[in-house]
Amino acid sequence: MAIVTLLTDSGEIDHYVAAIKARILRDNPATVVVDLTHRIATCDIAHAAFVLRSVFREFPPGTVHLAGVHATGNRDDHAIALQLEDHFFVGSDNGLFSLISDTPPQQVVVLTNDAVETFPERDVFAPAAARLAAGASLQELGEPLESLKRMVDRHVKATRKLISGNVIHVDSFGNLITNIPRTTFEAVRQDRPFTIQFGGEKFRRLHTRYNQAEEGECVLLFNSLGLLEIGIYKGNASELLGLTYDSMVNISFQE
């Protein structure tokens, strides 16, 4: 079964997403097209990378992921296709793909029909995705590219006494997802008491479920991605705590 996922900043009120799907299905009618989301804020590479990084491994190896976010890219950005962790990706070389994995790509090519287009998602990315889903190799789609355009992501800083991280995503519920992984927390903690601090708030416990808190109370837990998440039970944490993307979150440990 050939699967192509779609991730775009095209929204849901225009014809753009339907046109991309139509081109894929016209070229390869057997394709199963799966929508990730089309509500990425315009040209928001960080949000797009978070969504794609969070979900692409849930699909079978060989799945093709079309990323149409900031699709026209900058003047020197090529349309590319790549293989990464045994998945295929098609989109603009605008830095997005450098943020979805710490593993180097297995192959990268510049698409042969890498022309200036007003609608590259339909006219360039979709045909390439359809061909990959039909079994074409990357070499059939274009010429090798030595490296991707890279963007620098936020990294957690950790010492024996302190872990410093940032909010990397605010979801539709207003929950604050940080870049602090459970693995780092446990490695540094070593069963010591801790204090989680953000804004003017301090907390000294973690939850495992949202409903362990009372309505309106703050919830701190490691989510299904293994990342520290801050929420308000039945409330919007971003609004109530005054935190947003890139806000700092610190965890200190007692000696």
C-alpha positions in Angstrom: 0.0 0.0 0.0 1.5 3.3 -1.1 1.0 6.1 1.5 1.6 9.8 0.9 1.1 12.2 3.9 0.5 15.9 3.4 1.7 18.7 5.7 1.0 22.3 4.5 0.4 25.8 5.5 -2.4 26.1 2.9 -5.3 26.3 5.3 -8.7 24.6 4.8 -10.9 27.2 3.0 -9.2 27.3 -0.4 -8.7 24.8 -3.2 -5.0 24.3 -2.7 -5.0 21.1 -0.6 -7.6 19.5 -2.9 -5.4 20.4 -6.0 -2.4 18.7 -4.4 -4.3 15.6 -3.7 -5.9 15.6 -7.2 -2.4 15.7 -8.8 -1.1 12.8 -6.6 -4.1 10.7 -7.4 -4.1 11.6 -11.1 -0.5 10.4 -11.3 -0.9 7.4 -9.0 -4.6 6.5 -8.3 -3.7 3.7 -5.9 -2.1 6.1 -3.4 -3.6 6.5 0.1 -3.3 10.2 0.9 -3.2 11.0 4.7 -3.6 14.6 6.0 -1.2 15.5 8.8 -2.4 19.1 9.1 -3.0 22.1 6.8 -3.2 24.6 9.7 0.5 25.3 10.1 0.9 29.1 10.4 2.1 30.6 7.1 5.8 29.8 6.7 6.2 28.5 10.3 9.1 26.1 9.8 9.4 25.4 13.6 5.7 24.3 13.9 5.9 22.2 10.7 9.1 20.5 11.9 7.6 19.7 15.3 4.5 18.1 13.7 6.5 16.1 11.2 9.1 15.0 13.7 6.4 13.9 16.1 4.5 11.7 13.8 6.4 10.4 10.7 7.9 7.4 12.5 4.3 6.2 13.3 3.8 5.4 9.5 5.3 2.3 7.8 8.8 2.6 6.4 8.6 3.7 2.8 5.9 6.2 3.4 6.3 9.4 1.4 5.8 12.7 3.3 5.1 15.8 1.3 5.8 19.0 3.2 4.3 22.1 1.6 5.3 24.7 4.2 7.0 27.8 3.0 6.9 25.9 -0.3 8.4 28.5 -2.6 11.3 28.8 -0.2 14.0 31.5 -0.5 15.6 32.4 -3.9 18.3 29.8 -3.6 16.1 26.9 -2.2 15.7 23.9 -4.4 12.9 21.4 -4.6 14.3 18.2 -3.1 13.4 14.6 -2.3 15.3 12.6 0.3 15.3 9.3 2.2 15.7 9.5 6.0 15.2 6.7 8.5 13.7 4.6 5.6 11.0 7.2 4.9 10.8 9.5 1.9 10.3 13.3 2.0 9.5 15.8 -0.7 9.5 19.6 -0.3 11.6 22.7 -0.4 15.2 22.7 0.9 14.3 25.6 3.3 15.7 24.0 6.5 12.6 22.1 7.6 14.0 18.6 6.9 17.1 19.4 9.0 14.9 19.7 12.1 13.0 16.5 12.0 15.8 14.0 12.9 19.3 13.8 14.3 20.1 11.1 11.8 21.7 12.1 8.5 19.7 11.5 5.4 20.4 8.3 3.5 20.1 10.1 0.1 19.1 13.6 -1.1 18.3 14.7 -4.7 17.4 18.0 -6.4 14.2 17.3 -8.3 14.7 17.4 -12.1 11.6 19.6 -12.6 13.0 22.1 -10.0 11.5 25.1 -11.8 10.2 28.4 -10.5 6.5 27.7 -9.8 3.7 29.7 -8.1 2.3 26.4 -6.8 5.2 24.0 -6.3 3.2 21.7 -3.9 1.0 20.7 -6.9 3.3 21.1 -9.8 6.6 19.9 -8.4 6.2 18.1 -5.1 3.0 16.1 -5.9 4.3 14.4 -9.0 7.6 13.5 -7.2 5.6 12.1 -4.3 3.4 10.1 -6.6 6.3 8.6 -8.4 8.1 7.7 -5.1 4.9 6.1 -3.8 4.7 4.0 -7.1 8.2 2.7 -6.4 10.5 5.0 -8.3 14.0 5.5 -6.9 15.4 8.9 -5.8 17.9 8.6 -8.6 15.1 8.6 -11.1 13.8 11.9 -9.8 16.9 14.1 -9.8 20.6 14.7 -9.3 22.3 14.0 -5.9 22.6 16.9 -3.4 25.5 16.7 -1.0 23.7 18.2 2.0 20.6 19.8 3.3 20.2 23.5 4.2 20.5 23.4 8.0 18.7 25.3 10.7 19.7 25.4 14.4 17.1 24.0 16.8 16.8 24.8 20.5 18.9 22.4 22.6 18.5 21.5 26.2 21.3 22.5 28.5 22.0 20.1 31.4 24.4 20.1 34.4 24.2 18.1 37.6 22.3 20.9 39.2 20.1 22.3 36.4 18.3 21.5 33.2 17.4 24.5 31.0 14.9 24.1 28.2 12.3 26.0 26.2 8.7 25.7 25.1 8.9 24.4 21.5 5.2 24.0 20.8 1.8 25.3 22.0 -0.9 22.9 21.0 -4.5 23.6 20.2 -5.5 23.1 23.8 -2.9 25.7 25.0 -0.7 23.0 26.5 3.0 23.9 26.5 5.3 21.2 25.1 9.0 21.7 26.0 12.2 20.2 24.6 13.1 18.6 27.9 13.1 14.8 27.4 12.3 12.3 30.2 15.6 10.5 29.5 17.6 13.7 30.3 15.5 14.4 33.4 15.9 10.9 34.8 19.6 10.8 34.1 20.2 14.0 35.9 17.7 13.5 38.7 18.9 10.2 40.1 16.0 10.2 42.6 16.8 13.7 44.0 14.2 16.3 44.8 13.6 18.8 42.0 11.9 22.1 41.3 10.4 23.0 38.0 10.3 26.7 37.4 8.7 28.8 34.6 7.5 32.4 34.7 6.9 33.0 38.3 5.7 29.5 39.1 7.5 26.7 40.9 6.4 23.1 41.2 8.0 20.1 42.9 5.9 17.1 41.5 5.0 15.5 38.3 1.8 13.9 37.2 1.2 10.9 34.9 -2.3 12.0 33.7 -4.2 15.2 33.4 -7.1 14.1 35.6 -4.8 13.7 38.6 -5.2 17.5 39.0 -8.2 19.5 40.0 -10.0 21.6 37.4 -7.9 24.8 36.8 -4.8 23.3 38.4 -1.4 23.1 36.7 -0.4 19.7 35.3 3.2 18.8 34.6 3.9 15.4 33.0 6.0 13.7 30.4 3.8 13.2 27.3 3.5 10.5 24.7 6.6 12.0 22.9 8.6 11.7 26.1 8.8 15.5 26.5 7.9 17.6 29.5 4.5 19.1 29.0 2.8 21.9 31.1 -0.9 22.2 31.0 -3.9 23.4 33.0 -6.6 20.7 33.6 -9.6 21.9 31.6 -7.9 25.2 30.9 -5.5 27.0 28.5 -2.0 27.0 30.0 -0.5 29.3 27.5 -3.1 32.0 28.2 -3.3 31.5 32.0 0.5 31.2 32.6 1.5 33.8 30.1 3.9 31.4 28.3 4.3 30.8 24.6 6.8 29.5 22.1 10.5 29.8 23.3 9.5 30.6 26.9 12.2 29.2 29.3 11.6 26.3 31.6 14.2 25.3 34.2 14.5 22.2 36.5 16.8 22.5 39.4 17.9 19.6 41.6 19.0 19.4 45.3 22.4 18.1 46.2 
